[in-house]
Amino acid sequence: MTTPGFNKHKHDEIMHEHEHMHVTHHAQGGVGGEIEHLASAHMHAHNHPAVEHAHRAHENFEREHQHEAHVHDHAHPARS
């Protein structure tokens, strides 16, 4: 059963590239020190395997995709 307003569909595998952000915690002065958040970014190609799912129609796929969480194998981002 599909939720009302959701369209069931398939996405082919895609390969694309966009910026990935990383945040690490740095304890200044060692253990017990003040925690600083260090941010970095990098670009690399990665894949999304084919999938069948249901959701409300996209208004702007590229813009919406930028805000979705992803899990990638950073050792092999194009084969995860």
ABEGO torsion letter per residue (X at the ends): XBBBGBBBBBBBBBBBBBBBBBBBBBBBGEBGBBBBBBBBBBBBBBBBBBBBBBBBBBABAAAAAAABBBBBBAABAAAX
